[in-house]
Structures are given as structure tokens and as C-alpha cells.
């Protein structure tokens, strides 16, 4: 008899939970209406699990399919503001109703922190996807861009006005600019002009009290923190004002692939020695993955040198002959094009794809994956590379991307913005393990990438071992509760931000002392002194 009560009890609890959730939703909507300057089109702005399009909206920009599985926590509702006053109201109402809030501008965050909460429930999502206006001012060499726009849209709107202006940010064109720039934002122009965050000159944010602040109103410490200090710790980004940079009307791109049989190990060792010292107009990254061989079931490691040169092919060939002849670059490897078409090339779009595809904001990359990152200060020896190849061959679909530093990246102070990985850094490594099948177990892939990361420990930066904030990695540590410990957070915070972490904590303590804007790796405030 007692056992038959359990299903009934479960249904009663579920019913009570649903009723409580519906009550919260109603209160939130009422509060939004009272606190918004512009009316809210609720049918297209407010989505609950009972709404037919809830899953579509939730999955729309999410890149890591691991966090869309049925077992992953889901929000009580998703709110899509269409006016900045709606964002202000969302902050005010979330505080009033004690709702935990997550903010999404693009959804590329590697651990799903903008749309999944692993430590707090219930939670809601404020998705900025409808706030995507872009205003380009060529005469002023600047642009105001809204947080929900993709970086591809920004590139397109700049090129629409001028073929000699660009912006140094991401290689993946579907990145939402709000979160992207808060972590730094690197791309193929970084050796010439630095990071996207280095080229921000103003911003508009919603602070913890629901106020909209620009650079002057927020103050220089707060403005410093949002440019590279990681997303969702200091407010909600509404707009960035970015500085445009000059690009030549003709640029050159190439991709040259070398396998192990073609001397890939020795060439990569040489690349490590020269990549950060090349002409700052030249960016050559290395994409490392596996390919099939002629032998049945055989596989080999391939290293693809994927490059952008700010100039013509003839000058590029001179630079390569002088600095990196080992690659064997020829004129037929080179394609002269415009800067906007180089964006498409580097992003992996097929040849001939029109730039208008950037307005679709769609990602070419959507997988189950786990990622990690490292910074390298000394060339990795050939024997260590050979050990690396053996480990890559143990995984189904491994991917590594090595991005060169030097140039402007070495000229900017490590404390100029929170992103600190500058002087002495040769290149950054991104590690990825990818799988496509939902039924495929994640555990072996996660274990493999962790073993690979451990193997690479002796060859990368130390004390601390650096990591890139936009490649969030919860293996490095997590805030397990609202009142996050500075000591615990410093373990991962020092890896992302080095000595800048302490200043970030001070800013956080000043602008958000009660830690309203938080997630598993947000900057914690210092505890209140009674």
C-alpha cells in the first residue's frame, strides 16, 4: 500500500512545483511591465518550458551540445528583450523576486555558463539575441555595436561602408559580441592591432541596480574590468563602442598542410621559433588534426598552416622566404582577396561564399565537445611533439589550434586590460575533443583530453599555468555557492587573469558586493566586513 503512495506523492510535488513556477513567471511579467519604458511583445519575448518554441530558442545559439542533453538543467523561462529598458527591468525584477539570472549574447561559452546553471536552481535566461544594432562611423573610425550582434555581422557592416577598415576580433563569425569582447577577443589581426578588447573605447552596461552606465558614468576601474575580465561578472553589456583599424584593399590568405611523412614535426618546431617574430602583418595559425592514410584503417597527423597577410602575395612570399622558408610556400598557394572575404576564408566557409552569409549569424561548429587551453613561452621540442602525436592518434576526433602571438600583443602591458597573456608568450594552444553522437559516452573523451592536458604540463606556461577566459574550463575550479570564496576562486582566476585577478576582485566588490551577477567561474567579491 505504501509503495503506491510514492507515484502519487511525486505527482503532487511536481504539480506544486509547476504551480510555483507559473506564479514566479506571472510575477516576473508583471514586474517587467511596471519597470519597462517600452511595451514588451510577450508572445515573441517570453518562453517557458510549456511554450512550443522553448527548445528551439534554448538551442538556437548554444554551441556545446553536452549542455543541451535532457539531463542538463533548464531555465524556468527565457526572456528576449527588444529594448535596453527591458534589460534594466529584467535585472530589477530578478533581484526583487530573488531569481538567479544568466545572460546570453551568443552562446559560444564552452561550458554553457550563459544558458545552464549547475549550482543554482531555479534560474532564468536573458537572451540578447534581438539587440543587434550596428552603427558604423567611418569618418570617426568607430562603430557602436549591440551585444546580441554577431562578430560576423559587425565585419559585414564595416566592409559595407569601407574596404579599408576592419576590426581585430574573432575568427568564428557567429560569436556574440557581448560576451566575446568581455573575455578578450582574438583573431587574425591580433599581431597587428591586439585584441578586440584592446580596441574598445566606450560601452553601455546595465549595472546591478538596473542603471545604464557609459564609460564616464561607470568609471575607469569598472570599464577596465569589462574589457577582458570575463563575461557576466560586472553587469550586462548592452553596447560596445569599438575603434576601427586600417586594412589594405588587398590581403592574401593561404593554407598549406603537412603530414608527418612530409616533415610536419620539424616544420612545426621551426614555426614555434619564428611565428611570434614574423612581420606583424602576417598571422599564421596551425590547425592540427587527424586524416586517413592510404593504408586501410590508417591515420596520420596533419598540420595545416592557415594564414592572413595584410598585403599582396609578392610581398608575402618575400617575408616567407626570409623568415619561414621551411614551409615551402609558393605563389599558387596564395589567394589575394579583400579583407571581408579573408574573414570568410579563415572562418572555413567554402570558396565563393558571398559575404552576406555573415548576416545569418549561423555557426559552422556545433558539437559535443570538451576544450582546454594553454600558453607556450618556449618552443616544444621535437621529441615532445612526437609524444603528442601518439596521444592524438588515440582519440577519434581530436583538434588542436595553435595561435601565434608577438607583434602588438607583446607591446601592450599585461595590466592594460584584464587579459594578461602578453609578453614572452609565443603562442596559445586550444585543445578540443569532439564527438557527434548523443549516444556516445562523454567520459572517454573527457578522460582523454585531461590526460593530454597533463602530458603537456611540462611544456607550457607555469606558476601559474595560464588559460584563456573565453575557453572556460570548469576542470580548473568552480564557485560552488553564491558566497564564493576568494581563495577557491583564485585557483582558476590566477590562470585566466594572473595578477589582474586581484584587481578584478576589488572592482567586483565595489560594483556588485552582493554577487548578483554570478556563475560557476564569475569574479567573486570580497566578503562583507561587519
C-alpha positions as CSV (number, residue, x, y, z in Angstrom):
1,X,0.0,0.0,0.0
2,X,2.8,2.4,1.0
3,X,4.6,1.8,-2.3
4,X,1.6,3.0,-4.3
5,X,1.8,6.4,-2.5
6,X,5.1,7.3,-4.0
7,X,3.9,7.9,-7.6
8,X,1.0,10.0,-6.1
9,X,3.4,11.9,-3.9
10,X,5.7,12.6,-6.8
11,X,2.8,13.9,-8.9
12,X,1.7,16.2,-6.1
13,X,5.2,17.6,-5.7
14,X,5.5,18.1,-9.4
15,X,2.2,19.8,-9.6
16,X,3.2,22.1,-6.7
17,X,6.5,22.9,-8.4
18,X,4.7,23.7,-11.7
19,X,2.3,26.0,-9.8
20,X,5.1,27.8,-8.0
21,X,7.0,28.2,-11.3
22,X,3.9,29.7,-13.0
23,X,3.4,32.1,-10.1
24,X,7.0,33.3,-10.4
25,X,6.6,33.7,-14.2
26,X,3.4,35.8,-13.6
27,X,5.1,38.0,-11.0
28,X,8.1,38.5,-13.3
29,X,6.0,39.6,-16.2
30,X,4.0,42.0,-14.0
31,X,7.3,43.4,-12.7
32,X,8.7,43.8,-16.2
33,X,5.7,45.7,-17.4
34,X,5.9,48.1,-14.5
35,X,9.6,48.7,-15.0
36,X,9.9,49.0,-18.8
37,X,9.7,52.2,-20.8
38,X,8.6,50.3,-23.9
39,X,5.9,47.7,-24.0
40,X,7.0,44.1,-24.3
41,X,5.7,41.8,-27.1
42,X,5.3,38.8,-24.7
43,X,4.4,36.1,-27.3
44,X,7.8,36.6,-29.0
45,X,9.8,37.6,-26.0
46,X,8.9,35.2,-23.2
47,X,9.3,31.4,-23.4
48,X,8.6,28.8,-20.8
49,X,9.0,25.0,-21.0
50,X,5.3,24.8,-21.8
51,X,5.9,27.0,-24.9
52,X,6.2,25.0,-28.1
53,X,9.2,27.0,-29.3
54,X,11.1,26.9,-25.9
55,X,13.6,24.2,-27.0
56,X,14.2,26.0,-30.3
57,X,15.0,29.2,-28.6
58,X,17.2,27.5,-25.9
59,X,19.1,25.6,-28.6
60,X,19.3,28.4,-31.1
61,X,22.8,29.7,-30.4
62,X,24.1,27.1,-28.0
63,X,27.4,25.6,-29.3
64,X,28.2,22.8,-26.9
65,X,25.6,20.0,-27.3
66,X,26.7,18.5,-24.0
67,X,24.7,21.2,-22.2
68,X,21.5,20.6,-24.2
69,X,21.1,17.0,-23.2
70,X,17.8,16.2,-21.3
71,X,19.9,15.8,-18.1
72,X,21.3,19.3,-18.3
73,X,19.5,21.9,-16.0
74,X,16.9,24.0,-17.9
75,X,15.8,27.6,-17.1
76,X,12.4,28.3,-15.7
77,X,12.0,30.7,-18.6
78,X,13.8,32.6,-21.3
79,X,13.4,36.3,-21.8
80,X,14.3,38.0,-25.1
81,X,14.4,41.8,-24.6
82,X,13.8,44.0,-27.6
83,X,14.8,47.3,-25.9
84,X,17.5,48.2,-23.4
85,X,14.9,49.2,-20.8
86,X,13.7,45.6,-20.9
87,X,17.2,44.5,-19.8
88,X,17.1,47.1,-17.0
89,X,13.7,45.7,-15.9
90,X,15.0,42.1,-16.0
91,X,17.8,43.0,-13.5
92,X,15.4,44.9,-11.2
93,X,12.8,42.1,-11.3
94,X,15.3,39.3,-10.9
95,X,16.6,41.0,-7.7
96,X,13.2,41.7,-6.4
97,X,12.0,38.1,-6.9
98,X,15.3,36.5,-5.9
99,X,15.7,34.8,-9.3
100,X,19.2,33.7,-10.4
101,X,19.9,35.2,-13.8
102,X,22.1,34.0,-16.7
103,X,22.8,36.3,-19.7
104,X,23.5,35.1,-23.2
105,X,24.7,37.1,-26.1
106,X,26.0,34.4,-28.4
107,X,26.1,31.0,-26.7
108,X,29.7,30.1,-27.6
109,X,30.8,29.8,-24.0
110,X,32.5,26.4,-23.8
111,X,30.9,25.2,-20.5
112,X,27.4,26.6,-21.3
113,X,27.5,29.1,-18.5
114,X,25.2,31.5,-20.2
115,X,22.4,29.1,-20.5
116,X,22.9,26.4,-17.8
117,X,23.3,26.7,-14.1
118,X,24.8,23.7,-12.4
119,X,24.8,25.1,-8.9
120,X,21.7,27.2,-8.5
121,X,18.0,26.5,-9.3
122,X,15.7,27.9,-10.4
123,X,17.3,30.2,-12.9
124,X,16.3,32.2,-15.9
125,X,18.0,33.3,-19.1
126,X,18.0,36.8,-20.5
127,X,19.0,36.3,-24.2
128,X,20.2,39.4,-26.0
129,X,19.8,38.0,-29.5
130,X,17.3,40.7,-30.6
131,X,19.6,43.6,-29.5
132,X,21.9,43.5,-32.6
133,X,22.0,47.0,-34.0
134,X,25.3,48.2,-35.6
135,X,26.2,51.8,-36.4
136,X,29.4,52.3,-38.3
137,X,31.0,55.8,-38.5
138,X,33.9,55.7,-41.0
139,X,34.8,59.3,-40.5
140,X,35.2,58.8,-36.8
141,X,36.9,55.3,-37.3
142,X,34.5,53.8,-34.8
143,X,31.3,51.8,-34.5
144,X,28.6,51.3,-31.8
145,X,27.6,47.6,-31.8
146,X,24.9,46.0,-29.7
147,X,25.7,42.9,-27.6
148,X,23.5,40.5,-29.4
149,X,25.0,41.1,-32.8
150,X,27.5,38.5,-34.1
151,X,31.1,39.5,-34.9
152,X,30.4,38.4,-38.5
153,X,27.6,40.9,-38.7
154,X,30.0,43.6,-37.4
155,X,32.6,42.7,-40.0
156,X,30.0,42.8,-42.8
157,X,28.6,46.2,-41.7
158,X,32.1,47.7,-41.6
159,X,33.0,46.3,-45.0
160,X,29.7,47.6,-46.3
161,X,31.0,51.1,-45.6
162,X,34.6,50.7,-46.4
163,X,37.1,48.1,-47.9
164,X,40.0,49.6,-46.0
165,X,38.6,49.3,-42.4
166,X,38.3,46.3,-40.2
167,X,38.2,45.2,-36.5
168,X,40.5,42.8,-34.7
169,X,38.3,40.2,-33.2
170,X,37.1,36.6,-33.5
171,X,37.8,34.0,-36.2
172,X,34.4,32.3,-35.7
173,X,31.9,34.7,-37.2
174,X,28.8,33.6,-35.1
175,X,30.3,34.8,-31.8
176,X,28.0,37.2,-29.9
177,X,30.0,40.3,-29.4
178,X,28.7,40.9,-25.9
179,X,30.4,38.0,-24.3
180,X,33.2,37.7,-26.9
181,X,34.9,41.0,-26.1
182,X,34.5,40.6,-22.3
183,X,37.0,37.7,-22.5
184,X,39.5,39.4,-24.8
185,X,38.5,38.5,-28.4
186,X,41.5,37.4,-30.5
187,X,41.7,36.9,-34.3
188,X,43.8,37.1,-37.4
189,X,44.5,40.9,-36.8
190,X,45.8,40.4,-33.3
191,X,49.5,40.6,-34.2
192,X,48.9,43.9,-35.9
193,X,46.3,45.5,-33.6
194,X,45.9,43.5,-30.5
195,X,42.6,42.0,-29.2
196,X,39.1,43.2,-29.7
197,X,39.0,44.3,-26.0
198,X,42.2,46.4,-26.7
199,X,40.2,48.4,-29.2
200,X,37.1,49.3,-27.2
201,X,36.7,53.0,-26.5
202,X,33.3,53.1,-24.7
203,X,30.5,50.9,-23.6
204,X,26.9,50.9,-22.2
205,X,26.1,48.4,-19.5
206,X,23.2,47.7,-17.1
207,X,24.6,47.6,-13.6
208,X,23.4,45.7,-10.5
209,X,20.9,48.5,-9.7
210,X,19.4,48.5,-13.2
211,X,21.1,51.7,-14.2
212,X,22.6,52.2,-17.7
213,X,26.2,53.4,-17.4
214,X,28.6,54.5,-20.1
215,X,32.4,54.7,-19.6
216,X,32.3,58.1,-17.8
217,X,29.5,57.0,-15.5
218,X,30.9,53.6,-14.6
219,X,34.5,54.9,-14.0
220,X,37.8,53.7,-15.4
221,X,38.1,50.7,-13.0
222,X,34.7,49.3,-14.0
223,X,35.5,50.0,-17.7
224,X,38.8,48.3,-17.3
225,X,37.2,45.1,-15.8
226,X,34.6,44.5,-18.5
227,X,37.3,44.5,-21.3
228,X,38.8,41.1,-20.8
229,X,37.7,40.3,-17.2
230,X,35.3,37.6,-18.3
231,X,31.5,37.8,-19.0
232,X,28.6,38.2,-16.6
233,X,30.6,39.4,-13.5
234,X,30.2,43.2,-13.6
235,X,26.9,43.9,-15.3
236,X,25.1,43.2,-18.6
237,X,26.8,44.6,-21.7
238,X,24.4,46.5,-24.0
239,X,26.7,48.2,-26.4
240,X,30.4,48.4,-27.2
241,X,32.0,51.4,-29.0
242,X,34.9,50.0,-31.0
243,X,37.8,51.6,-32.7
244,X,38.1,50.6,-36.4
245,X,41.5,49.7,-37.7
246,X,43.0,50.2,-41.3
247,X,43.3,47.2,-43.6
248,X,44.7,47.3,-47.1
249,X,42.3,46.8,-50.1
250,X,44.2,43.6,-51.0
251,X,45.1,41.0,-48.5
252,X,46.5,37.5,-49.0
253,X,45.4,34.1,-47.5
254,X,46.8,30.6,-47.7
255,X,46.5,27.2,-46.2
256,X,49.4,24.7,-46.5
257,X,49.1,21.3,-45.0
258,X,51.9,19.0,-43.9
259,X,51.6,15.4,-42.7
260,X,54.1,13.5,-40.6
261,X,55.6,11.9,-43.7
262,X,56.1,15.4,-45.1
263,X,58.2,16.5,-42.2
264,X,55.4,18.1,-40.2
265,X,57.3,17.7,-36.9
266,X,60.4,19.6,-37.9
267,X,58.4,22.3,-39.7
268,X,56.2,22.8,-36.6
269,X,59.3,23.1,-34.4
270,X,60.6,25.8,-36.7
271,X,57.2,27.6,-36.7
272,X,57.4,27.8,-32.9
273,X,60.7,29.6,-33.2
274,X,59.5,32.2,-35.8
275,X,55.7,32.7,-35.5
276,X,55.8,35.4,-32.9
277,X,58.7,37.2,-34.6
278,X,57.3,37.3,-38.2
279,X,56.2,40.6,-39.8
280,X,53.3,41.8,-37.7
281,X,51.2,42.0,-40.8
282,X,51.4,38.1,-41.0
283,X,49.3,35.8,-38.9
284,X,49.9,32.1,-39.3
285,X,48.0,29.7,-37.1
286,X,48.4,25.9,-37.1
287,X,45.3,23.6,-37.1
288,X,46.3,20.1,-36.0
289,X,44.0,17.1,-36.6
290,X,43.9,13.6,-38.0
291,X,43.4,12.4,-41.5
292,X,43.1,9.0,-43.2
293,X,46.1,7.4,-44.9
294,X,46.2,5.1,-47.9
295,X,46.7,2.1,-45.7
296,X,43.4,0.5,-44.7
297,X,42.3,2.0,-41.4
298,X,45.4,4.1,-41.2
299,X,45.5,7.6,-39.8
300,X,48.1,10.3,-39.6
301,X,48.5,13.7,-38.0
302,X,48.1,16.8,-40.3
303,X,49.3,20.3,-39.5
304,X,47.6,23.0,-41.6
305,X,49.2,26.4,-41.7
306,X,46.2,28.8,-42.1
307,X,47.3,32.4,-42.7
308,X,46.3,36.0,-43.3
309,X,48.8,38.6,-44.6
310,X,47.9,42.3,-44.8
311,X,49.3,42.9,-48.2
312,X,49.8,41.3,-51.6
313,X,51.2,37.9,-52.4
314,X,54.5,39.1,-53.8
315,X,55.4,40.8,-50.5
316,X,54.2,37.8,-48.6
317,X,56.4,35.5,-50.5
318,X,59.4,37.7,-49.7
319,X,58.6,37.6,-46.0
320,X,58.2,33.8,-46.0
321,X,61.4,33.2,-48.0
322,X,63.3,35.3,-45.5
323,X,61.6,34.1,-42.2
324,X,60.0,30.7,-42.8
325,X,61.2,29.1,-46.0
326,X,60.8,25.6,-44.4
327,X,57.0,25.8,-45.1
328,X,57.8,25.9,-48.9
329,X,55.1,28.5,-49.7
330,X,54.6,29.1,-53.4
331,X,52.6,31.6,-55.4
332,X,49.9,29.1,-56.3
333,X,49.3,28.5,-52.6
334,X,48.3,32.2,-52.2
335,X,45.0,33.9,-52.8
336,X,44.7,37.7,-53.0
337,X,41.4,38.9,-51.8
338,X,39.6,41.6,-49.8
339,X,39.7,41.7,-46.0
340,X,36.0,40.8,-45.7
341,X,36.5,37.7,-47.9
342,X,39.5,36.8,-45.9
343,X,37.2,36.6,-42.9
344,X,35.1,34.0,-44.7
345,X,38.2,32.1,-45.7
346,X,39.7,31.9,-42.2
347,X,36.2,31.0,-40.8
348,X,36.1,28.0,-43.0
349,X,33.4,28.9,-45.5
350,X,33.6,27.3,-49.0
351,X,35.3,29.3,-51.7
352,X,32.9,31.7,-53.4
353,X,30.6,32.1,-50.4
354,X,29.1,35.6,-50.6
355,X,29.8,37.9,-47.6
356,X,26.0,38.2,-47.0
357,X,26.2,34.8,-45.2
358,X,27.6,36.7,-42.3
359,X,24.2,38.3,-41.7
360,X,22.7,34.9,-41.0
361,X,24.7,34.5,-37.8
362,X,24.9,30.7,-38.1
363,X,27.7,28.7,-36.7
364,X,29.7,26.1,-38.7
365,X,30.7,24.5,-35.4
366,X,28.1,22.7,-33.2
367,X,29.3,19.5,-31.5
368,X,29.5,17.7,-28.2
369,X,33.0,18.8,-27.0
370,X,35.4,19.4,-24.2
371,X,38.1,22.1,-24.5
372,X,41.2,23.3,-22.7
373,X,43.8,25.9,-23.4
374,X,47.5,26.7,-22.7
375,X,50.0,29.4,-23.4
376,X,53.5,28.5,-24.5
377,X,56.7,30.5,-23.7
378,X,59.4,28.2,-25.0
379,X,59.4,26.0,-28.2
380,X,58.2,22.5,-27.6
381,X,61.0,20.0,-28.5
382,X,60.6,17.6,-31.4
383,X,60.6,14.6,-29.1
384,X,57.8,16.1,-27.1
385,X,55.8,16.7,-30.3
386,X,56.3,13.0,-31.2
387,X,54.8,12.1,-27.9
388,X,51.9,14.5,-28.6
389,X,51.2,12.8,-32.0
390,X,50.9,9.4,-30.3
391,X,48.3,10.8,-27.9
392,X,46.3,12.5,-30.7
393,X,46.1,9.2,-32.5
394,X,44.4,7.6,-29.5
395,X,41.3,9.8,-29.9
396,X,38.6,9.7,-32.6
397,X,38.3,13.4,-33.5
398,X,40.9,15.5,-31.7
399,X,41.6,19.1,-32.7
400,X,44.4,21.5,-31.7
401,X,44.7,25.1,-32.8
402,X,48.0,27.0,-32.2
403,X,47.6,30.8,-32.5
404,X,50.8,32.9,-32.7
405,X,51.5,35.9,-30.5
406,X,54.1,38.6,-30.8
407,X,53.7,41.9,-32.7
408,X,51.2,44.2,-31.0
409,X,50.4,41.5,-28.4
410,X,53.9,42.0,-27.0
411,X,53.7,45.8,-27.0
412,X,50.7,46.1,-24.8
413,X,51.1,46.0,-21.0
414,X,49.8,42.9,-19.2
415,X,47.8,45.2,-16.9
416,X,46.4,47.4,-19.6
417,X,43.2,45.3,-19.6
418,X,42.5,42.2,-17.5
419,X,43.7,39.8,-20.3
420,X,47.4,39.3,-19.2
421,X,48.9,36.8,-21.6
422,X,51.2,39.1,-23.5
423,X,55.0,39.5,-23.1
424,X,57.0,36.3,-23.7
425,X,54.1,34.3,-25.0
426,X,55.0,32.6,-28.2
427,X,51.6,31.1,-28.9
428,X,48.3,29.8,-27.4
429,X,47.1,26.2,-27.7
430,X,43.4,25.3,-27.8
431,X,42.7,21.6,-27.3
432,X,39.4,20.0,-28.3
433,X,37.9,16.6,-28.2
434,X,34.8,16.4,-30.3
435,X,32.0,13.8,-30.8
436,X,28.8,14.0,-32.8
437,X,26.6,11.2,-31.5
438,X,24.3,11.9,-28.5
439,X,24.5,8.2,-27.5
440,X,28.3,8.3,-27.5
441,X,29.5,8.4,-23.9
442,X,31.4,11.6,-22.9
443,X,33.6,10.0,-20.3
444,X,36.3,8.5,-22.5
445,X,36.7,11.8,-24.4
446,X,36.8,13.8,-21.2
447,X,39.4,11.4,-19.8
448,X,41.5,11.6,-23.0
449,X,41.7,15.4,-23.1
450,X,42.6,15.5,-19.4
451,X,45.4,13.0,-20.0
452,X,46.6,15.1,-22.9
453,X,46.5,18.3,-20.8
454,X,48.6,16.6,-18.1
455,X,51.1,15.4,-20.7
456,X,51.5,19.0,-21.9
457,X,52.1,20.4,-18.4
458,X,56.0,20.5,-18.6
459,X,56.0,22.3,-22.0
460,X,53.6,25.3,-21.3
461,X,53.5,28.3,-19.0
462,X,53.8,27.7,-15.3
463,X,53.2,29.5,-12.0
464,X,50.5,29.9,-12.9
465,X,49.7,27.6,-15.8
466,X,47.8,30.1,-18.0
467,X,44.4,29.6,-19.6
468,X,42.1,31.7,-21.8
469,X,39.0,33.1,-20.1
470,X,36.9,32.7,-23.3
471,X,37.7,29.0,-23.3
472,X,36.1,28.3,-20.0
473,X,37.2,25.1,-18.4
474,X,35.4,24.0,-15.2
475,X,38.2,21.5,-14.5
476,X,40.2,24.4,-13.3
477,X,37.7,25.0,-10.4
478,X,34.2,26.3,-9.7
479,X,32.3,28.7,-7.5
480,X,30.1,26.2,-5.7
481,X,27.8,28.6,-4.0
482,X,26.6,32.2,-4.1
483,X,29.1,33.4,-1.5
484,X,32.1,32.3,-3.5
485,X,35.4,32.0,-1.7
486,X,38.2,34.3,-3.0
487,X,40.8,31.6,-2.0
488,X,39.0,28.9,-4.0
489,X,38.3,31.3,-7.0
490,X,42.0,32.4,-7.1
491,X,42.9,28.9,-8.2
492,X,41.3,29.3,-11.6
493,X,41.3,33.2,-11.5
494,X,45.1,33.4,-11.5
495,X,45.2,31.1,-14.5
496,X,42.9,33.3,-16.6
497,X,44.0,36.7,-15.3
498,X,47.3,36.3,-13.4
499,X,47.9,39.3,-11.1
500,X,45.0,41.1,-12.7
501,X,42.6,38.8,-10.7
502,X,43.1,40.7,-7.5
503,X,42.2,44.0,-9.2
504,X,39.1,42.3,-10.7
505,X,38.0,41.2,-7.3
506,X,38.4,44.7,-5.9
507,X,36.2,46.1,-8.8
508,X,33.6,43.4,-8.2
509,X,33.5,44.1,-4.5
510,X,32.8,47.8,-5.3
511,X,30.2,47.4,-8.1
512,X,28.4,44.2,-7.1
513,X,29.2,43.5,-3.4
514,X,26.3,41.0,-3.1
515,X,27.4,39.0,-6.1
516,X,24.2,39.3,-8.1
517,X,26.0,38.7,-11.4
518,X,27.5,35.3,-10.9
519,X,28.1,31.9,-12.4
520,X,30.4,29.0,-11.8
521,X,33.5,31.0,-12.8
522,X,32.5,34.6,-12.2
523,X,34.7,37.0,-10.3
524,X,33.7,36.9,-6.6
525,X,33.5,39.9,-4.3
526,X,35.4,40.0,-1.0
527,X,33.2,39.2,2.0
528,X,31.4,42.0,3.8
529,X,33.2,43.3,6.8
530,X,30.8,43.6,9.8
